[in-house]
Each structure stands twice: as structure tokens, then as C-alpha cells.
Amino acid sequence: MSNQQPFPTLILHRQKTQAIKRFHPWVFSGAVKCKDGNPDQGDVVEIVSEDGEFLGIGHFGTGSVSARIFSFEKITSLEDIWKKRLQQAFAQRRNIGLTESKTTNAYRLVNAEGDGMPGLIIDWYNGTAVIQCHSKGMSAEKEKFVDILKTGYGERLTSVYDKSAATLNHKMAAPGSAEEGTPPPAITNHPTTDAYLYSKNASPESSRVVLENNNKFMVDWVLGQKTGFFIDQRDNRSLLSRYANGKSILNTFSYSGGFSVYAMQAGASLVHSVDSSAKAIDLTNQNVKLNNCAGKHESFGSDVFDFMKTSKEEYDIIVLDPPAFAKAQSARHHAIQAYTRLNQAAFKKIKKGGIVFTFSCSQVVDREMFTGAVTSAAIDSHRNIKVLHHLSQPADHPVSIFNPEGLYLKGLVLYVE
């Protein structure tokens, strides 16, 4: 597609252009003075000031965000801009040591706004690229992405799977609505309309064993949460390994058992994995077995709050990694209360001198709010609690300095006396 035919235009109020001039990629609906043309959801639009100054090119939206910008320069070809963005994304992953790693072959290749491609996620799983579109605009370009991936990865690419059905059934996420940080509510038993866009084989795989820091995990991109695996906790799982040797550990909201496997491989004496989803528990047990973990592991299909209330066990380390408690601003207050209650429960279960890894992936709950919720729980516990680490998402989940909202994963490692 070329720019020979003019794109529809969003004309911004003169006093509403400063954020865009500072390269923030979101055009809020209140900033739009008028439209030239009649764009539909997902259409490419040009953004200009009411003085006619060019500001950017993006995908049109009908919600509180009228456009998400993918170029602050004029373009002549969408295909060229996608090729450039994917090449830049690959170069970054290569430069941080992921694309050629012998110990890790699962990573995020494209992280939406962080890679200049709002509404697009691409995760790499040992030869399979899983695409997840959060906008109609990006979904319309999927075939172009496949061609670029085939050229870039060559023989290393065995399949491309499109897992966008669930995300496209919702409007493009508004700012702070945890577009990235919110997994589906549970592992589903039913395939969706997701499909393979490319495969070398007549019967492509629906899952594959991947390596993460030499730990093995079965990733099911068809039925699993998100694109199949919580890649964003890789560095934090590795940090847990430093503390796990000889310790008893509770891994809550365990999903596929990532923290559990790392803990056992590091020599934990006991690991309990808790998740309300029976399929998640099955996946955890499968991954524990896959790694031939020594030591004692037990899984519990239970509500985490109920488990911590009724279990008599105390632990040296507790991991709190819940799904997003808030998906929209309207749920933020209840989310903060939930984070407070969850951490209160953990502080009651942790041994003296124990460590709590606590996380939030709710974009609408920023780091300050999350820390406040944990602090409230600490005050209620009447225990002396110290911060050992501030945690976040890894380098393959980059955040544009111009779009700090992309920083969705927050974490604290706490020492509880």
C-alpha cells in the first residue's frame, strides 16, 4: 500500500498537539477537532494540527484513543514501515543476546508501543512465531508480517500462529486498561477461530518444548493463556533461583509452574504450586516432570485466598503473581484492595526471615499505587519489612521512554523479619 491515495486525516486542536510532538503515540479523542474523511476502526489515518502541520501516521480507533501512531514521519509504504519496525525489533533482541542464545529460545519479538507497533504482540517459541493483534489495523497487516518473518528467520521459522480472536473481540484497549498485562480468565478447553497463517508441515504443532535459561517448558499457544507462556517473568524467575536453595516455597497463581520449576532446579526443599485452574495445575505438573526436578513438589487446585487462609504450612519464600486485578480505571480501587488483602495473607504465612516476591501486571495500578497497597499490608502485619529489589519486565518487553504507560509489570522482593 502506498501513500499515493491520501489517508483520512485527524485534525487536532492547536492546544492539544504537545504530547504528540513529544512522541507520545496516543491521540486522545478529546484532542481531535475534526476529521477529513470518514475513517473506520483500524484504518490508517494521518494526524495534523489545525495549522496543517504533519504530526504522525497511525491506526484509527473509535474509543477514548482516536489513533495510535506508528510513525512520526511521513511514509510511502506500509510494507516498508513494517519491515523496518520488525528489523529494528529483531536487532534489539539480537543485541541483548536472545536470538542466538543456546539456553533460551522463547522471547518477545514485538512489544506493541515499545517497538513502535501499537496493537501488535509477536512472541517467538523455538521456531513458532505467535502473533496477537489488539487492533483491526494490525490484524489487517498479518500476511505482511508473515512474509517479513519468513524472510528474516529463514529456515528457523517453522510456523506462524495467529492468536488474535479473543483480543479482537474487544475494542482496542484504552490507556491503562492492561492491554498487555491481562491474560484471559482461564485456560480454555475450546479452540477459537485462531489459526495458522503459515506452517512448513501439513499438521503443524499446537505446542512445543522451549528453553528458558536451560529450564524446559511446554508451551501451548493454542489453548494457553496470553500467547502460551508468561515470558515477561523470565528475569524474575531467575532471581528467585538465587534465594531458593534449601527453602520451602509457595508459588501462587502458578499457571504453568515457571517459578516452581526454577525454584526446584535451584535446590528448594519443598515447593507448593497453587492455581484455581485444573488445566494450569496439569501444566505445572507436566513441566515439573519435564525437568526431572529433584525434591518435593505438590500442586493444589484451589483459590489462592482460600488456600492461604486454610493451609497450616508456613514458608520461607512466597511468590504472589496474580492475573491483573483491574482491566479498566473503574476497577482500580477494588484492585488495590485485592493486592492489599493478598499481601496481608502472605505476610501471615511467611516465616521469620522469609522473602516475598509480589507482583502486579495491572496497567491501571501504577508502581506507586501498588507499593502503597503492599505498604498497607505491611503496616497491618506489624512486622518489619524491607525492600530487597524493585522488579519489572525484561528487556525483550521494552518500554518507549515517550510512552511510560507501557511499563505494566511491577514487582517487589521483600524481606520479612
C-alpha positions as CSV (number, residue, x, y, z in Angstrom):
1,M,0.0,0.0,0.0
2,S,1.4,3.4,-0.9
3,N,0.6,6.9,0.1
4,Q,-0.4,7.8,-3.4
5,Q,-4.1,8.0,-2.2
6,P,-4.3,10.4,0.7
7,F,-5.2,8.9,4.1
8,P,-8.2,10.2,6.1
9,T,-7.0,12.9,8.4
10,L,-7.5,13.7,12.1
11,I,-7.1,17.4,12.7
12,L,-6.1,18.2,16.3
13,H,-6.9,21.3,18.3
14,R,-4.0,23.7,18.3
15,Q,-3.5,23.4,22.1
16,K,-3.7,19.6,22.0
17,T,-0.6,18.8,20.0
18,Q,2.2,19.0,22.6
19,A,2.0,15.3,23.7
20,I,2.3,14.2,20.1
21,K,5.2,16.5,19.4
22,R,6.9,14.8,22.4
23,F,6.3,11.5,20.5
24,H,3.6,10.1,22.7
25,P,1.8,7.6,20.4
26,W,-1.7,8.1,21.6
27,V,-4.2,10.6,20.2
28,F,-7.0,11.0,22.6
29,S,-10.5,11.7,21.3
30,G,-10.7,15.0,23.1
31,A,-7.7,16.3,21.1
32,V,-9.5,15.8,17.8
33,K,-11.1,19.0,16.4
34,C,-12.5,17.3,13.3
35,K,-11.9,14.6,10.7
36,D,-11.2,15.0,7.0
37,G,-12.6,11.8,5.5
38,N,-14.6,9.0,7.2
39,P,-12.2,6.5,8.7
40,D,-13.4,3.2,10.2
41,Q,-11.9,1.3,13.1
42,G,-8.4,0.2,12.2
43,D,-8.0,2.5,9.1
44,V,-4.7,4.3,8.6
45,V,-5.0,8.0,9.3
46,E,-2.8,11.0,9.1
47,I,-2.6,13.3,12.1
48,V,-2.1,17.0,11.6
49,S,-2.6,20.2,13.6
50,E,-5.3,22.7,12.7
51,D,-2.4,24.7,11.2
52,G,-1.7,21.9,8.8
53,E,1.5,20.7,10.5
54,F,2.1,17.0,10.0
55,L,2.3,15.1,13.3
56,G,2.1,11.4,12.6
57,I,0.5,8.3,10.9
58,G,-1.5,5.8,12.9
59,H,-4.4,3.4,13.2
60,F,-7.8,5.0,13.8
61,G,-9.9,4.0,16.9
62,T,-13.4,4.7,17.9
63,G,-12.8,4.7,21.7
64,S,-11.1,7.1,24.0
65,V,-8.0,6.9,21.9
66,S,-8.7,8.1,18.4
67,A,-5.4,6.9,16.9
68,R,-2.2,5.0,17.9
69,I,0.7,6.4,16.0
70,F,3.3,4.0,14.4
71,S,5.3,6.7,12.5
72,F,6.1,10.3,13.3
73,E,7.4,10.7,9.8
74,K,5.6,10.6,6.5
75,I,5.6,7.2,4.9
76,T,5.3,6.0,1.3
77,S,4.6,2.3,2.0
78,L,3.1,0.4,4.9
79,E,5.1,-2.7,4.0
80,D,8.3,-0.7,4.2
81,I,7.5,0.6,7.7
82,W,6.5,-2.8,9.0
83,K,9.7,-4.3,7.6
84,K,11.7,-1.5,9.2
85,R,10.0,-1.9,12.6
86,L,10.4,-5.7,12.6
87,Q,14.1,-5.4,11.6
88,Q,14.6,-3.0,14.5
89,A,12.9,-5.3,16.9
90,F,14.9,-8.2,15.9
91,A,18.2,-6.2,16.1
92,Q,17.4,-5.3,19.7
93,R,16.7,-8.9,20.7
94,R,19.9,-9.9,19.0
95,N,21.9,-7.2,20.8
96,I,20.6,-8.4,24.2
97,G,21.6,-11.9,23.4
98,L,18.3,-13.7,22.8
99,T,18.1,-14.5,19.1
100,E,21.2,-16.7,19.1
101,S,21.0,-18.0,22.7
102,K,21.8,-21.6,23.4
103,T,19.9,-21.5,26.7
104,T,16.8,-19.5,25.9
105,N,14.7,-19.9,22.7
106,A,11.5,-18.2,23.9
107,Y,11.3,-14.4,23.8
108,R,9.1,-11.4,22.8
109,L,9.9,-10.1,19.3
110,V,7.4,-7.3,19.1
111,N,6.1,-5.5,22.2
112,A,3.4,-3.1,20.8
113,E,4.2,0.6,21.5
114,G,7.6,-0.4,22.9
115,D,8.6,-1.4,19.4
116,G,6.7,1.3,17.5
117,M,3.9,-1.1,16.5
118,P,0.9,-0.3,18.8
119,G,-1.6,-3.1,19.0
120,L,0.8,-5.9,18.0
121,I,2.5,-8.6,20.0
122,I,4.7,-11.3,18.5
123,D,6.3,-14.0,20.7
124,W,8.9,-16.4,19.5
125,Y,8.7,-20.0,20.7
126,N,11.6,-22.1,19.3
127,G,10.6,-21.8,15.7
128,T,7.0,-20.7,16.0
129,A,6.0,-17.1,15.9
130,V,2.7,-16.3,17.7
131,I,1.0,-13.2,16.6
132,Q,-1.6,-11.5,18.8
133,C,-3.3,-8.4,17.4
134,H,-5.1,-5.9,19.7
135,S,-6.3,-3.7,16.8
136,K,-8.1,-4.2,13.5
137,G,-5.4,-2.2,11.9
138,M,-2.6,-4.6,12.9
139,S,-4.8,-7.6,12.1
140,A,-5.2,-6.4,8.5
141,E,-1.5,-6.5,8.1
142,K,-0.9,-10.1,9.3
143,E,0.1,-11.5,6.0
144,K,2.7,-8.8,5.5
145,F,4.1,-9.7,9.0
146,V,4.3,-13.4,7.9
147,D,6.3,-12.6,4.8
148,I,8.7,-10.4,6.7
149,L,9.2,-13.1,9.4
150,K,9.8,-15.7,6.7
151,T,12.5,-13.6,5.1
152,G,14.1,-12.6,8.4
153,Y,14.2,-16.0,10.1
154,G,14.6,-18.2,7.0
155,E,14.7,-21.9,7.8
156,R,14.4,-21.2,11.5
157,L,10.8,-20.3,11.2
158,T,8.6,-23.4,11.1
159,S,5.1,-21.8,11.7
160,V,3.2,-18.6,12.4
161,Y,0.1,-18.8,14.6
162,D,-2.4,-16.1,14.8
163,K,-3.9,-15.9,18.3
164,S,-6.0,-12.7,17.9
165,A,-9.6,-13.9,18.1
166,A,-10.1,-13.1,21.8
167,T,-8.3,-9.7,21.7
168,L,-10.1,-8.6,18.6
169,N,-13.4,-9.4,20.1
170,H,-12.9,-6.3,22.3
171,K,-12.3,-2.7,21.5
172,M,-8.8,-1.6,21.3
173,A,-7.7,-1.1,24.9
174,A,-7.9,2.3,26.4
175,P,-4.9,3.8,28.1
176,G,-4.2,2.0,31.3
177,S,-6.5,-0.9,30.6
178,A,-3.8,-3.5,30.9
179,E,-3.9,-4.4,27.2
180,E,-0.7,-6.4,27.6
181,G,-0.8,-7.4,31.3
182,T,-4.2,-9.1,31.3
183,P,-4.4,-12.7,30.4
184,P,-7.7,-14.4,29.5
185,P,-9.5,-15.5,32.7
186,A,-8.6,-19.2,32.4
187,I,-7.2,-21.8,30.1
188,T,-10.0,-22.7,27.7
189,N,-11.0,-26.2,26.6
190,H,-12.3,-25.0,23.3
191,P,-10.3,-23.8,20.2
192,T,-11.2,-20.4,18.9
193,T,-11.1,-19.1,15.4
194,D,-7.4,-18.6,15.8
195,A,-5.4,-20.3,13.0
196,Y,-2.0,-20.9,11.5
197,L,-1.0,-18.3,9.0
198,Y,2.0,-20.3,7.8
199,S,3.5,-23.8,8.5
200,K,6.1,-25.9,6.9
201,N,4.2,-29.0,7.9
202,A,0.7,-30.2,6.9
203,S,-0.1,-30.9,10.5
204,P,1.5,-28.1,12.5
205,E,2.2,-28.5,16.2
206,S,-0.1,-26.9,18.7
207,S,2.6,-26.9,21.5
208,R,6.3,-27.2,21.8
209,V,9.0,-27.5,24.5
210,V,11.1,-24.3,24.8
211,L,14.2,-23.5,26.8
212,E,14.3,-20.6,29.2
213,N,17.7,-20.3,31.0
214,N,18.1,-24.1,30.3
215,N,14.8,-24.9,32.0
216,K,12.2,-26.7,29.8
217,F,8.6,-25.6,29.5
218,M,5.8,-27.0,27.4
219,V,4.1,-24.0,25.6
220,D,0.6,-24.4,24.3
221,W,-0.1,-21.4,22.1
222,V,-3.5,-22.7,21.0
223,L,-5.1,-23.3,24.4
224,G,-2.8,-21.5,26.8
225,Q,-3.1,-18.0,28.3
226,K,-1.7,-15.0,26.5
227,T,0.4,-16.3,23.7
228,G,1.1,-19.5,25.6
229,F,3.6,-18.6,28.3
230,F,4.4,-15.7,30.7
231,I,7.7,-14.7,29.0
232,D,7.7,-11.4,31.0
233,Q,8.7,-13.1,34.2
234,R,11.9,-14.7,32.9
235,D,14.4,-12.4,34.8
236,N,12.3,-12.6,37.9
237,R,12.2,-16.3,37.9
238,S,16.0,-16.3,37.5
239,L,16.2,-14.0,40.5
240,L,14.2,-16.4,42.6
241,S,16.8,-19.1,41.9
242,R,19.3,-17.1,43.9
243,Y,17.2,-17.4,47.1
244,A,15.6,-20.9,46.6
245,N,18.3,-23.4,47.7
246,G,17.1,-25.4,50.7
247,K,13.9,-23.2,51.1
248,S,10.2,-24.1,51.3
249,I,8.4,-22.1,48.7
250,L,4.7,-21.3,47.9
251,N,4.1,-20.3,44.3
252,T,0.6,-18.8,44.0
253,F,-1.3,-18.3,40.7
254,S,1.3,-20.8,39.4
255,Y,-0.2,-21.2,35.8
256,S,2.5,-23.3,34.1
257,G,4.7,-23.5,37.1
258,G,7.5,-21.2,35.9
259,F,8.6,-20.1,39.4
260,S,8.1,-23.6,40.7
261,V,10.5,-25.2,38.2
262,Y,13.2,-22.5,38.7
263,A,12.9,-23.0,42.5
264,M,13.2,-26.8,42.3
265,Q,16.1,-26.6,39.9
266,A,17.8,-24.3,42.3
267,G,17.5,-26.8,45.2
268,A,14.3,-25.8,47.0
269,S,13.4,-28.4,49.7
270,L,9.7,-28.0,49.1
271,V,7.5,-26.3,46.5
272,H,3.8,-25.9,46.6
273,S,2.1,-24.6,43.5
274,V,-1.5,-23.2,43.8
275,D,-3.9,-22.3,41.0
276,S,-7.6,-22.4,40.7
277,S,-7.4,-23.8,37.1
278,A,-7.2,-27.6,36.9
279,K,-5.6,-27.3,33.4
280,A,-3.0,-24.9,34.9
281,I,-2.2,-27.4,37.6
282,D,-1.8,-30.2,35.0
283,L,0.6,-27.9,33.0
284,T,2.6,-27.2,36.2
285,N,2.9,-30.9,36.9
286,Q,3.9,-31.6,33.4
287,N,6.7,-29.0,33.5
288,V,8.0,-30.2,36.8
289,K,8.2,-33.7,35.4
290,L,9.7,-32.4,32.1
291,N,12.7,-31.0,34.1
292,N,13.3,-34.1,36.2
293,C,13.2,-31.9,39.2
294,A,14.5,-33.5,42.4
295,G,12.9,-32.5,45.7
296,K,9.3,-32.4,46.9
297,H,6.7,-30.7,44.8
298,E,2.9,-30.7,45.3
299,S,0.2,-28.9,43.3
300,F,-3.1,-27.6,44.7
301,G,-6.1,-26.8,42.6
302,S,-7.5,-24.1,44.9
303,D,-8.5,-20.5,45.2
304,V,-5.3,-18.8,46.4
305,F,-7.0,-16.7,49.1
306,D,-8.8,-19.9,50.4
307,F,-5.5,-21.9,50.3
308,M,-3.6,-19.3,52.3
309,K,-6.4,-19.0,54.8
310,T,-6.8,-22.7,55.5
311,S,-3.3,-24.1,55.0
312,K,-1.2,-24.7,58.2
313,E,2.1,-24.6,56.3
314,E,4.5,-21.6,56.7
315,Y,7.0,-20.9,54.0
316,D,10.5,-19.4,53.6
317,I,9.5,-17.8,50.3
318,I,6.1,-16.9,48.8
319,V,5.5,-15.8,45.2
320,L,2.4,-13.7,44.5
321,D,1.9,-13.4,40.8
322,P,-1.8,-12.8,40.2
323,P,-3.5,-12.0,36.9
324,A,-4.5,-8.4,36.5
325,F,-6.9,-7.5,39.2
326,A,-8.0,-4.4,37.2
327,K,-8.6,-4.2,33.5
328,A,-10.0,-0.7,33.5
329,Q,-9.8,2.5,35.5
330,S,-13.2,1.8,37.1
331,A,-11.9,-1.4,38.8
332,R,-8.7,0.2,40.1
333,H,-10.0,0.8,43.7
334,H,-11.1,-2.8,44.0
335,A,-7.8,-4.0,42.6
336,I,-5.8,-2.1,45.1
337,Q,-7.9,-3.6,47.9
338,A,-7.2,-7.1,46.4
339,Y,-3.5,-6.5,46.3
340,T,-3.6,-5.4,49.9
341,R,-5.5,-8.5,51.0
342,L,-3.3,-10.8,49.1
343,N,-0.1,-9.4,50.6
344,Q,-1.7,-9.4,54.1
345,A,-2.3,-13.1,53.7
346,A,1.3,-13.7,52.5
347,F,2.8,-11.8,55.5
348,K,0.8,-14.1,57.8
349,K,2.1,-17.2,56.1
350,I,5.8,-16.2,55.7
351,K,8.4,-17.4,58.2
352,K,10.5,-15.0,60.2
353,G,13.4,-14.0,57.9
354,G,11.3,-15.1,54.9
355,I,11.1,-13.5,51.4
356,V,8.0,-12.4,49.5
357,F,8.1,-11.9,45.7
358,T,5.0,-9.8,44.9
359,F,3.8,-8.6,41.5
360,S,1.1,-6.6,39.7
361,C,0.5,-6.7,36.0
362,S,-2.4,-4.2,36.1
363,Q,-1.5,-1.2,34.0
364,V,-4.1,0.9,35.7
365,V,-2.3,0.3,39.1
366,D,1.0,2.1,38.7
367,R,4.1,1.3,40.7
368,E,3.3,4.0,43.4
369,M,-0.2,2.6,43.9
370,F,1.0,-1.0,44.0
371,T,3.7,-0.1,46.6
372,G,1.1,1.7,48.6
373,A,-1.1,-1.4,48.7
374,V,1.8,-3.5,49.8
375,T,2.8,-0.9,52.4
376,S,-0.8,-1.0,53.8
377,A,-0.5,-4.8,54.1
378,A,2.9,-4.4,55.8
379,I,1.5,-2.0,58.4
380,D,-1.3,-4.4,59.1
381,S,1.1,-7.2,59.6
382,H,3.0,-5.5,62.4
383,R,6.2,-6.9,61.0
384,N,9.4,-5.2,59.9
385,I,9.6,-5.5,56.2
386,K,12.4,-4.4,53.9
387,V,12.6,-3.9,50.1
388,L,15.4,-6.0,48.6
389,H,14.5,-5.5,44.9
390,H,12.3,-3.5,42.6
391,L,11.3,-5.7,39.7
392,S,9.8,-5.1,36.2
393,Q,9.5,-6.7,32.8
394,P,12.6,-7.9,30.9
395,A,14.5,-6.2,28.0
396,D,12.5,-8.0,25.3
397,H,9.4,-6.2,26.6
398,P,10.8,-2.7,26.0
399,V,9.0,0.5,27.1
400,S,9.3,3.6,24.9
401,I,10.6,6.5,27.0
402,F,7.8,8.5,25.3
403,N,5.1,6.1,26.4
404,P,5.7,5.2,30.1
405,E,2.3,3.5,30.2
406,G,3.9,0.5,28.5
407,L,5.5,-0.3,31.9
408,Y,2.8,-2.7,33.2
409,L,4.7,-5.3,35.3
410,K,5.7,-4.1,38.8
411,G,7.3,-6.2,41.5
412,L,8.9,-6.1,44.9
413,V,11.1,-8.6,46.7
414,L,10.5,-8.1,50.4
415,Y,12.4,-9.4,53.4
416,V,10.1,-10.1,56.3
417,E,11.5,-10.1,59.8
